[in-house]
């Protein structure tokens, strides 16, 4: 893409920018969601979105996932309405249109309970603080598209020893997390009770929701959490840490899982 670089000297140049396109998600023959995302891993994104929104509950709910350009269809083992009607009444008439804000656009800790969120195992696993501090460098080394564009968020799954399990990039942090959860769902790895989730940028309520739905006990962010994210983490006993950078981080919830040896 042509750009004008201002500096010394100023000059015309070419730059690589992150791709952002709409994705139409269909549940059977029913239009369900339109989301803006970075193309790629759309099957994971659709599966993760449906799972973290409480619409499907297991890999066995999915019969088939098919895609064509900017549209993807998830065929279920039962009629779509059977899955949609299991959602709380407050959610059933709410459309999914990006940008999303979790649980059908309604930010409520009580709705997390209704959507099927459960608390991860109490005070386990334990994670050494030194491992948390190493996660950002590991994630950053596995962001090839960010290296070229500087325009994508990342989400990464680690085990409790700090070994990288999976990383995804997208224009939206929520999409990157959905792709991770979707891949784990399709591989039969849920719940992720022994995993750490690291996200670029801030930790929003929606990201806490998605992590809880996937059974992730520890959520770490390079930036700050929101007030509602902290409230939800405290309610469910999740470990939530922010500002993981420059050899430090802050614990907002679930400090019993962090071994402070640094």
PAZAPA-4460 file (N, C-alpha, C; in steps of 0.05 Angstrom, whole numbers, plus 32768, in hexadecimal, padded with zeros to 4 digits):
% residues 262
    n_x    n_y    n_z   ca_x   ca_y   ca_z    c_x    c_y    c_z   seq   type   mol
   8011   7FE8   8000   8000   8000   8000   8012   8019   8000     1      X     A
   800D   802D   7FEE   801D   8044   7FED   8019   8056   8006     2      X     A
   802F   8061   8011   802E   8073   8027   8042   8089   8023     3      X     A
   803F   809F   8032   8052   80B4   8033   805F   80B4   804E     4      X     A
   8079   80AF   804F   8087   80AE   8069   8092   80CA   806F     5      X     A
   808B   80D4   8086   8094   80EF   808F   80AB   80EC   80A2     6      X     A
   80C1   80F9   809C   80D8   80F7   80AD   80F0   8103   809E     7      X     A
   8106   80F6   80A2   811F   8100   8095   812C   80E9   8085     8      X     A
   8127   80E8   806B   8117   80FB   805B   80FA   80F1   8059     9      X     A
   80E8   8103   8051   80CD   80FB   804A   80CC   80EF   802E    10      X     A
   80BD   80DA   802B   80BE   80CC   8011   80A5   80BB   800E    11      X     A
   809E   80B5   7FF5   808A   80A2   7FEF   8095   8086   7FF2    12      X     A
   8084   8074   7FFC   808E   8059   8001   8077   8045   7FFF    13      X     A
   807C   802C   8004   8068   8018   8005   8068   800C   8021    14      X     A
   8050   8005   802B   804D   7FF9   8046   803A   7FE1   8044    15      X     A
   803E   7FCF   8057   802C   7FB8   8059   8019   7FBD   8070    16      X     A
   7FFF   7FBA   806C   7FEB   7FBF   8080   7FDC   7FA5   8086    17      X     A
   7FD2   7FA3   809F   7FC2   7F8B   80A6   7FA8   7F8B   8098    18      X     A
   7F9F   7F73   808F   7F86   7F71   8081   7F6F   7F6F   8095    19      X     A
   7F5A   7F7E   808F   7F42   7F7C   80A0   7F2A   7F7A   808D    20      X     A
   7F1A   7F64   8090   7F03   7F5F   8080   7EEC   7F54   8090    21      X     A
   7ED3   7F57   8087   7EBD   7F4C   8096   7EBB   7F2E   8092    22      X     A
   7EB1   7F20   80A6   7EAB   7F04   80A4   7E8F   7EFF   80AD    23      X     A
   7E7F   7EF4   809B   7E63   7EEC   80A1   7E63   7ED0   80AD    24      X     A
   7E59   7ECD   80C5   7E58   7EB3   80D3   7E3B   7EAA   80D2    25      X     A
   7E37   7E91   80C8   7E1C   7E85   80C6   7E1C   7E6C   80D7    26      X     A
   7E06   7E69   80E6   7E01   7E51   80F6   7DEC   7E41   80E7    27      X     A
   7DF5   7E2D   80D9   7DE2   7E1F   80C7   7DDA   7E31   80B0    28      X     A
   7DC0   7E35   80AD   7DB6   7E48   8099   7DAE   7E63   80A4    29      X     A
   7DB8   7E68   80BC   7DB0   7E81   80CA   7DC8   7E94   80CC    30      X     A
   7DC4   7EAD   80C3   7DD9   7EC2   80C6   7DDC   7EC8   80E4    31      X     A
   7DF4   7EC7   80EE   7DF8   7ECA   810B   7E08   7EE3   8111    32      X     A
   7E1F   7EE7   8103   7E31   7EFD   810B   7E40   7F07   80F3    33      X     A
   7E47   7F21   80F5   7E59   7F2E   80E3   7E70   7F39   80F4    34      X     A
   7E88   7F31   80EE   7E9E   7F3B   80FE   7EB5   7F44   80EB    35      X     A
   7EC3   7F59   80F4   7EDB   7F62   80E5   7EF3   7F53   80F0    36      X     A
   7F02   7F47   80DE   7F18   7F37   80E7   7F2E   7F37   80D2    37      X     A
   7F45   7F2C   80DA   7F5B   7F27   80C7   7F56   7F0B   80BB    38      X     A
   7F54   7F08   80A1   7F4E   7EEE   8095   7F63   7EDA   809C    39      X     A
   7F5A   7EC1   80A0   7F6B   7EAB   80A7   7F61   7E9E   80C0    40      X     A
   7F61   7E83   80C1   7F58   7E74   80D8   7F3A   7E7A   80DE    41      X     A
   7F2B   7E7E   80C9   7F0F   7E86   80CD   7EFF   7E70   80DA    42      X     A
   7F06   7E57   80D5   7EF8   7E40   80E2   7EFC   7E41   8100    43      X     A
   7F14   7E48   8108   7F1A   7E4B   8125   7F0B   7E62   8130    44      X     A
   7F0B   7E78   8122   7EFD   7E90   812C   7EDF   7E8B   8130    45      X     A
   7ED2   7E7E   811C   7EB6   7E78   811F   7EB0   7E65   8136    46      X     A
   7EC0   7E50   8138   7EBC   7E3C   814D   7EC1   7E49   8168    47      X     A
   7ED7   7E58   816B   7EDC   7E65   8184   7EC8   7E79   818C    48      X     A
   7EBE   7E89   8179   7EA9   7E9C   817E   7E8F   7E8F   8188    49      X     A
   7E87   7E79   817B   7E6F   7E6B   8183   7E72   7E5F   819F    50      X     A
   7E8A   7E55   81A5   7E8E   7E49   81BF   7E8F   7E5E   81D5    51      X     A
   7E9F   7E74   81D1   7EA2   7E87   81E6   7E88   7E98   81EB    52      X     A
   7E76   7E97   81D7   7E5C   7EA4   81DB   7E47   7E91   81E6    53      X     A
   7E4F   7E79   81ED   7E3D   7E66   81FA   7E29   7E59   81E7    54      X     A
   7E2D   7E5B   81CD   7E1A   7E50   81BA   7E1F   7E32   81B6    55      X     A
   7E38   7E2A   81B3   7E3E   7E0D   81B3   7E4F   7E07   81CB    56      X     A
   7E50   7DED   81D2   7E5D   7DE6   81EB   7E72   7DD1   81E9    57      X     A
   7E75   7DC5   81D1   7E89   7DB0   81CE   7E8E   7DAC   81B0    58      X     A
   7EA5   7DA0   81AA   7EAC   7D9A   818E   7E97   7D89   8181    59      X     A
   7E8A   7D78   8190   7E75   7D66   8185   7E5C   7D75   817B    60      X     A
   7E59   7D8E   8183   7E42   7D9E   8179   7E46   7DA6   815C    61      X     A
   7E5E   7DA5   8152   7E64   7DAE   8137   7E64   7D97   8123    62      X     A
   7E53   7D98   810F   7E53   7D84   80FA   7E68   7D8A   80E4    63      X     A
   7E69   7DA4   80DC   7E7B   7DAB   80C6   7E7E   7DCA   80C7    64      X     A
   7E96   7DD3   80BE   7E9B   7DEF   80BA   7EA5   7DF3   809D    65      X     A
   7E96   7E04   808E   7E9E   7E09   8073   7EA0   7E27   806F    66      X     A
   7EB2   7E30   805D   7EB6   7E4C   8058   7EB9   7E53   803B    67      X     A
   7EB3   7E6C   8034   7EB6   7E76   8019   7EBB   7E93   801A    68      X     A
   7ED3   7E9C   8013   7EDB   7EB8   8014   7ED6   7EC3   8030    69      X     A
   7EC4   7ED7   8033   7EBF   7EE3   804D   7EA5   7EDA   805A    70      X     A
   7E9F   7EC0   8056   7E88   7EB4   8063   7E90   7E99   806D    71      X     A
   7E85   7E91   8084   7E8B   7E77   808F   7E71   7E6C   809C    72      X     A
   7E6C   7E52   8098   7E54   7E46   80A2   7E5C   7E2F   80B5    73      X     A
   7E50   7E30   80CC   7E54   7E1A   80E0   7E3A   7E0A   80E0    74      X     A
   7E3C   7DF1   80D8   7E25   7DDF   80D8   7E26   7DCF   80F3    75      X     A
   7E10   7DCF   8101   7E0F   7DC3   811B   7E02   7DA7   811A    76      X     A
   7E05   7D98   812F   7DFA   7D7D   8130   7DDC   7D7E   8135    77      X     A
   7DD1   7D95   813D   7DB4   7D99   8141   7DAD   7DB3   8133    78      X     A
   7D93   7DB9   8133   7D8A   7DD2   8127   7D96   7DEA   8135    79      X     A
   7D9D   7DFF   8126   7DA9   7E17   8131   7D99   7E23   8148    80      X     A
   7D7F   7E24   8145   7D6E   7E30   8159   7D70   7E22   8174    81      X     A
   7D76   7E08   8174   7D79   7DF9   818D   7D90   7E04   819D    82      X     A
   7DA6   7E0B   818F   7DBD   7E17   819C   7DB8   7E33   81A5    83      X     A
   7DAC   7E43   8193   7DA7   7E5F   8199   7D93   7E63   81AF    84      X     A
   7D80   7E51   81B1   7D6B   7E54   81C6   7D75   7E4B   81E2    85      X     A
   7D8D   7E40   81E3   7D97   7E39   81FE   7DA5   7E51   820B    86      X     A
   7DA8   7E67   81FC   7DB4   7E7E   8208   7DA1   7E8C   821B    87      X     A
   7DAB   7E9C   822E   7D9A   7EAA   8240   7D87   7EBC   8230    88      X     A
   7D6E   7EC0   823B   7D5A   7ECF   822C   7D63   7EEB   8225    89      X     A
   7D73   7EF7   8236   7D7D   7F13   8230   7D8E   7F14   8217    90      X     A
   7D99   7EFC   820F   7DAC   7EFC   81F8   7D9E   7EF4   81DE    91      X     A
   7D87   7EE7   81E0   7D7D   7ED9   81C8   7D75   7EEB   81B1    92      X     A
   7D6E   7F04   81B7   7D66   7F16   81A1   7D7C   7F29   819A    93      X     A
   7D94   7F26   81A6   7DAA   7F38   81A1   7DBA   7F30   8189    94      X     A
   7DBE   7F41   8175   7DCE   7F3A   815E   7DEB   7F3B   8164    95      X     A
   7DFB   7F2B   8156   7E18   7F2D   8159   7E23   7F3D   8141    96      X     A
   7E2B   7F55   8147   7E36   7F67   8133   7E50   7F72   813E    97      X     A
   7E66   7F70   8130   7E7F   7F7B   8139   7E7E   7F9A   8139    98      X     A
   7E8D   7FA8   814B   7E9C   7F9C   8160   7E8B   7F90   8176    99      X     A
   7E95   7F79   8181   7E86   7F6B   8196   7E90   7F73   81B1   100      X     A
   7E7F   7F70   81C5   7E87   7F76   81E0   7E80   7F60   81F4   101      X     A
   7E7F   7F47   81E9   7E7C   7F30   81FB   7E5E   7F2B   8201   102      X     A
   7E58   7F12   8203   7E3D   7F09   820A   7E28   7F1A   81FB   103      X     A
   7E29   7F19   81E1   7E15   7F26   81D0   7E15   7F45   81D4   104      X     A
   7E2B   7F50   81DA   7E2D   7F6D   81DC   7E25   7F78   81F7   105      X     A
   7E1E   7F67   820A   7E16   7F71   8225   7E2B   7F6A   8239   106      X     A
   7E38   7F7E   8244   7E4E   7F79   8257   7E43   7F76   8273   107      X     A
   7E40   7F5D   827C   7E34   7F58   8296   7E41   7F3F   82A2   108      X     A
   7E4B   7F41   82BA   7E57   7F2A   82C7   7E41   7F14   82CC   109      X     A
   7E29   7F1D   82D2   7E13   7F09   82D6   7E0D   7EFA   82BD   110      X     A
   7E10   7F07   82A6   7E0B   7EF9   828D   7E20   7EE3   8287   111      X     A
   7E38   7EE7   8292   7E4C   7ED2   828F   7E43   7EB8   829B   112      X     A
   7E36   7EBA   82B2   7E2C   7EA2   82BF   7E16   7E95   82AE   113      X     A
   7E04   7EA6   82A3   7DEF   7E9C   8293   7DF9   7E90   8279   114      X     A
   7E10   7E9A   826F   7E1B   7E90   8256   7E2B   7E76   825A   115      X     A
   7E2F   7E6E   8272   7E3C   7E55   8277   7E58   7E57   8281   116      X     A
   7E62   7E6F   8288   7E7D   7E72   8293   7E7E   7E64   82AE   117      X     A
   7E94   7E56   82B3   7E98   7E49   82CC   7EB4   7E51   82D7   118      X     A
   7EB8   7E50   82F0   7ED1   7E57   82FC   7EE6   7E42   82F7   119      X     A
   7EFF   7E4B   82F0   7F14   7E37   82ED   7F1B   7E2A   8308   120      X     A
   7F2A   7E14   8308   7F32   7E08   8321   7F40   7E1C   8333   121      X     A
   7F39   7E1C   834D   7F43   7E30   835F   7F61   7E2D   8365   122      X     A
   7F6F   7E43   8362   7F8B   7E46   836A   7F9E   7E33   835B   123      X     A
   7F95   7E26   8346   7FA6   7E16   8336   7FA0   7E1C   8318   124      X     A
   7FB4   7E1A   8307   7FD0   7E13   830D   7FDF   7E2B   8319   125      X     A
   7FF6   7E26   8324   8007   7E3C   832D   801C   7E42   8318   126      X     A
   8022   7E5C   8315   8034   7E66   8300   8049   7E78   830D   127      X     A
   8062   7E73   8307   8077   7E84   8312   8076   7E9F   8304   128      X     A
   807A   7EB4   8313   8079   7ECF   8308   808E   7ED3   82F2   129      X     A
   80A4   7EC5   82F4   80B9   7EC8   82DF   80B0   7EBE   82C5   130      X     A
   809E   7EAA   82C5   8093   7E9F   82AC   8080   7EB4   829F   131      X     A
   806F   7EC1   82AF   805E   7ED6   82A4   806E   7EEB   8297   132      X     A
   8084   7EF3   82A3   8095   7F08   8298   80A1   7F01   827D   133      X     A
   80A5   7EE7   8278   80B2   7EDF   825F   809E   7EDC   8247   134      X     A
   8084   7EDB   824E   8070   7ED6   8239   8070   7EEA   8222   135      X     A
   8071   7F04   8228   806F   7F18   8212   8085   7F14   81FD   136      X     A
   809D   7F0F   8205   80B3   7F0C   81F2   80AE   7EF3   81E1   137      X     A
   80A4   7EDE   81ED   809F   7EC6   81DD   8089   7ECB   81C9   138      X     A
   8073   7ED8   81D2   805D   7EDE   81BF   8067   7EF0   81A8   139      X     A
   8076   7F04   81AF   807F   7F17   819B   8090   7F0A   8186   140      X     A
   809F   7EF6   818D   80B0   7EE8   817A   80A0   7ED7   8166   141      X     A
   8086   7ED4   816B   8075   7EC3   815B   805F   7ED3   814E   142      X     A
   8064   7EEC   8147   8050   7EFD   813A   805A   7F06   811F   143      X     A
   805A   7EF4   810B   8065   7EFB   80F1   8056   7F11   80E2   144      X     A
   803B   7F12   80E5   802C   7F27   80D7   8030   7F42   80E5   145      X     A
   8031   7F42   80FF   8037   7F5B   810D   8052   7F66   8105   146      X     A
   8065   7F55   8101   8080   7F5E   80F8   807E   7F6D   80DE   147      X     A
   806C   7F65   80CC   8069   7F72   80B2   8057   7F8A   80B3   148      X     A
   8043   7F8B   80C4   802F   7FA0   80C3   802E   7FB1   80DC   149      X     A
   8035   7FA7   80F3   8032   7FB6   810C   8015   7FBB   8113   150      X     A
   8002   7FAD   8106   7FE6   7FB4   8109   7FD4   7F9E   8114   151      X     A
   7FDF   7F8A   8121   7FCF   7F74   812A   7FD2   7F6F   8148   152      X     A
   7FBD   7F65   8155   7FBF   7F5B   8170   7FC6   7F3E   8170   153      X     A
   7FCF   7F34   8187   7FD6   7F18   8189   7FCA   7F0C   81A2   154      X     A
   7FC5   7EF3   81A2   7FBD   7EE4   81B9   7FCC   7EC9   81B9   155      X     A
   7FD6   7EC1   81D0   7FE7   7EA9   81D1   7FDF   7E98   81E9   156      X     A
   7FE0   7E7E   81E4   7FDD   7E6A   81FA   7FF8   7E5F   8202   157      X     A
   7FFC   7E5D   821C   8014   7E51   8227   800D   7E3D   823B   158      X     A
   801F   7E29   8240   801A   7E18   8257   8026   7E25   826F   159      X     A
   8023   7E19   8287   802B   7E27   829F   804A   7E28   82A2   160      X     A
   8059   7E1A   8291   8076   7E1D   8291   807F   7E33   827D   161      X     A
   806C   7E40   8270   8073   7E55   825E   8078   7E4C   8241   162      X     A
   8072   7E33   823B   8076   7E2A   8220   805F   7E32   820E   163      X     A
   8065   7E3E   81F7   8051   7E47   81E5   8042   7E30   81D8   164      X     A
   8028   7E31   81DA   8017   7E1C   81CE   800B   7E25   81B4   165      X     A
   8002   7E3E   81B2   7FF4   7E48   819B   7FF3   7E66   819B   166      X     A
   7FF5   7E72   8184   7FF3   7E8F   8181   7FE2   7E96   8169   167      X     A
   7FD2   7EAB   816B   7FC2   7EB4   8155   7FC3   7ED3   8154   168      X     A
   7FC2   7EDE   813C   7FC2   7EFB   8138   7FA8   7F04   812A   169      X     A
   7F9F   7F1C   8130   7F87   7F26   8123   7F85   7F44   8129   170      X     A
   7F75   7F52   811A   7F70   7F6F   811F   7F62   7F73   8139   171      X     A
   7F53   7F5E   8143   7F45   7F60   815C   7F50   7F4C   8170   172      X     A
   7F55   7F55   8189   7F5E   7F42   819D   7F4A   7F2C   81A2   173      X     A
   7F30   7F34   81A2   7F1B   7F20   81A7   7F1B   7F0A   8191   174      X     A
   7F20   7F12   8178   7F22   7EFF   8163   7F3A   7EEC   8166   175      X     A
   7F51   7EF7   816E   7F68   7EE7   8172   7F63   7ED2   8188   176      X     A
   7F55   7EDA   819D   7F4F   7EC8   81B3   7F3B   7EB3   81A9   177      X     A
   7F27   7EBB   819A   7F14   7EA8   818F   7F22   7E93   817D   178      X     A
   7F35   7E9C   816E   7F44   7E89   815D   7F53   7E74   816E   179      X     A
   7F5F   7E7D   8184   7F6D   7E6B   8196   7F59   7E57   81A2   180      X     A
   7F43   7E61   81AC   7F2F   7E50   81B9   7F23   7E3D   81A4   181      X     A
   7F1D   7E48   818C   7F12   7E37   8177   7F24   7E20   816F   182      X     A
   7F3E   7E26   816D   7F52   7E11   8166   7F52   7DFC   817C   183      X     A
   7F52   7E05   8195   7F52   7DF2   81AC   7F39   7DE2   81AD   184      X     A
   7F22   7DEE   81A6   7F09   7DE0   81A5   7F09   7DCA   8190   185      X     A
   7F12   7DD1   8178   7F12   7DBF   8161   7F26   7DA8   8166   186      X     A
   7F3B   7DAD   8176   7F4F   7D99   817D   7F47   7D88   8195   187      X     A
   7F30   7D8F   81A2   7F27   7D80   81B9   7F37   7D86   81D2   188      X     A
   7F41   7D9E   81D5   7F53   7DA4   81EC   7F45   7DB4   8202   189      X     A
   7F2C   7DBB   81FF   7F1F   7DCB   8213   7F15   7DB9   822A   190      X     A
   7F14   7DC2   8243   7F1C   7DDD   824C   7F3A   7DE0   824F   191      X     A
   7F44   7DF8   824D   7F60   7DFE   824E   7F69   7E05   826B   192      X     A
   7F64   7DF2   827D   7F69   7DF8   829A   7F86   7DFB   82A2   193      X     A
   7F98   7DF2   8290   7FB5   7DF4   8296   7FC3   7E08   8284   194      X     A
   7FB5   7E1C   827A   7FC0   7E2E   8267   7FC0   7E4B   8271   195      X     A
   7FD2   7E5B   8266   7FD4   7E78   826A   7FCD   7E85   8250   196      X     A
   7FBC   7E99   8250   7FB5   7EA9   8238   7FC2   7EC4   823B   197      X     A
   7FD2   7ECB   8227   7FDE   7EE6   8225   7FD3   7EF5   820E   198      X     A
   7FCA   7F0E   8212   7FBF   7F1E   81FD   7FCE   7F38   81FB   199      X     A
   7FD1   7F42   81E3   7FDC   7F5C   81DF   7FC8   7F72   81E6   200      X     A
   7FD2   7F89   81ED   7FBF   7F9F   81F4   7FB3   7F9B   820F   201      X     A
   7F9A   7FA4   8212   7F8C   7FA4   822B   7F7B   7F8B   822F   202      X     A
   7F73   7F85   8247   7F62   7F6F   824E   7F46   7F79   8253   203      X     A
   7F33   7F74   8240   7F18   7F7D   8243   7F07   7F67   8250   204      X     A
   7EEE   7F6F   8257   7EDA   7F5D   8261   7ED6   7F46   824E   205      X     A
   7ED5   7F4C   8234   7ED0   7F37   8220   7EE6   7F22   8220   206      X     A
   7EFF   7F2A   8223   7F15   7F17   8223   7F14   7F05   823C   207      X     A
   7F0C   7F11   8253   7F09   7F01   826B   7EF3   7EEC   8266   208      X     A
   7EDD   7EF5   825A   7EC7   7EE2   8254   7ED0   7ECB   8243   209      X     A
   7EDF   7ED1   822E   7EE8   7EBC   821B   7EFB   7EA8   8229   210      X     A
   7F0D   7EB3   823A   7F20   7EA2   8248   7F11   7E90   825C   211      X     A
   7EFD   7E9B   826A   7EEE   7E8B   827D   7EDE   7E75   826F   212      X     A
   7ED2   7E7B   8258   7EC3   7E67   824A   7ED5   7E50   8241   213      X     A
   7EEE   7E56   823B   7F01   7E42   8233   7F0F   7E34   824B   214      X     A
   7F08   7E3C   8263   7F14   7E30   827B   7F30   7E39   8281   215      X     A
   7F39   7E50   8276   7F54   7E5A   827A   7F56   7E67   8296   216      X     A
   7F68   7E5F   82A7   7F69   7E6A   82C2   7F7A   7E83   82C5   217      X     A
   7F8C   7E89   82B2   7F9E   7EA0   82B4   7F9D   7EB0   829A   218      X     A
   7F96   7EC9   829C   7F95   7EDB   8285   7FA9   7EF2   828B   219      X     A
   7FBC   7EF6   8279   7FD0   7F0B   827B   7FCD   7F1D   8263   220      X     A
   7FD2   7F37   8268   7FCF   7F4B   8253   7FE7   7F5E   8254   221      X     A
   7FF0   7F67   823C   8005   7F7A   823B   7FFD   7F96   8245   222      X     A
   7FE3   7F9B   8244   7FD8   7FB5   824D   7FC7   7FB1   8266   223      X     A
   7FB6   7FC5   826B   7FA6   7FC5   8283   7F8C   7FB6   827F   224      X     A
   7F80   7FAC   8295   7F65   7FA0   8293   7F50   7FB6   8297   225      X     A
   7F38   7FB1   828E   7F22   7FC4   8294   7F16   7FBD   82AF   226      X     A
   7F06   7FCF   82BA   7EFA   7FCB   82D4   7EE7   7FB2   82D4   227      X     A
   7ED8   7FAF   82BE   7EC6   7F98   82BC   7ED5   7F7E   82B9   228      X     A
   7EEC   7F7F   82AB   7EFD   7F67   82A9   7F06   7F5E   82C4   229      X     A
   7F0F   7F71   82D5   7F18   7F6B   82F0   7F01   7F5F   8300   230      X     A
   7EE9   7F6C   82FE   7ED2   7F62   830D   7ECB   7F45   8305   231      X     A
   7ECC   7F3F   82EB   7EC5   7F24   82E2   7EDA   7F10   82EC   232      X     A
   7EF4   7F18   82EA   7F09   7F06   82F3   7F07   7F00   8311   233      X     A
   7F01   7F15   8321   7EFD   7F10   833D   7EE5   7EFE   8343   234      X     A
   7ED0   7F02   8334   7EB7   7EF3   8338   7EBC   7ED5   8333   235      X     A
   7ECC   7ECF   831F   7ED1   7EB3   8317   7EEB   7EA7   8321   236      X     A
   7EFB   7EB7   832F   7F14   7EAC   833A   7F2A   7EA8   8325   237      X     A
   7F28   7EB7   830F   7F3D   7EB6   82FB   7F55   7EC7   8303   238      X     A
   7F6D   7EBF   82FC   7F85   7ECF   8300   7F87   7EE3   82E8   239      X     A
   7F87   7EFC   82EE   7F88   7F11   82DA   7FA0   7F23   82E0   240      X     A
   7FB2   7F25   82CD   7FCA   7F37   82D0   7FCB   7F49   82B9   241      X     A
   7FD5   7F61   82BE   7FD8   7F75   82A9   7FF4   7F82   82A9   242      X     A
   7FF9   7F93   8295   8012   7FA1   8292   802A   7F8E   8293   243      X     A
   8028   7F78   8285   803E   7F65   8284   8053   7F6F   8271   244      X     A
   8065   7F7E   827B   807A   7F89   826A   8090   7F96   827C   245      X     A
   80A8   7F99   8270   80BE   7FA6   827D   80C4   7F9A   8298   246      X     A
   80C2   7F7F   829A   80CA   7F71   82B2   80B7   7F74   82C9   247      X     A
   809E   7F7A   82C4   808A   7F7D   82D9   806F   7F76   82D0   248      X     A
   805C   7F72   82E2   8040   7F70   82DC   8030   7F75   82F5   249      X     A
   8016   7F79   82F2   8004   7F7E   8309   7FEF   7F68   830A   250      X     A
   7FE9   7F5E   8322   7FD5   7F49   8327   7FBB   7F57   8330   251      X     A
   7FA6   7F52   8322   7F8C   7F5E   8328   7F79   7F4A   8335   252      X     A
   7F7E   7F30   8331   7F6C   7F1C   833B   7F7B   7F01   833B   253      X     A
   7F75   7EF0   834E   7F80   7ED5   834E   7F9D   7ED3   8354   254      X     A
   7FA7   7EE3   8367   7FC4   7EE3   836C   7FCE   7EC9   8377   255      X     A
   7FBD   7EB7   8382   7FC6   7E9E   838D   7FD3   7E8C   8379   256      X     A
   7FCD   7E90   835F   7FD9   7E7F   834A   7FF5   7E89   8342   257      X     A
   7FFD   7EA1   834B   8017   7EAC   8343   802C   7EA8   8359   258      X     A
   8041   7E9A   8352   8058   7E97   8365   806B   7EAF   8361   259      X     A
   806C   7EC0   8375   807C   7ED8   8372   8098   7ED4   837B   260      X     A
   80A9   7ECA   8369   80C5   7EC4   836F   80D7   7ED8   8362   261      X     A
   80CC   7EED   8355   80DD   7F02   8348   80DA   7F1C   8357   262      X     A
***
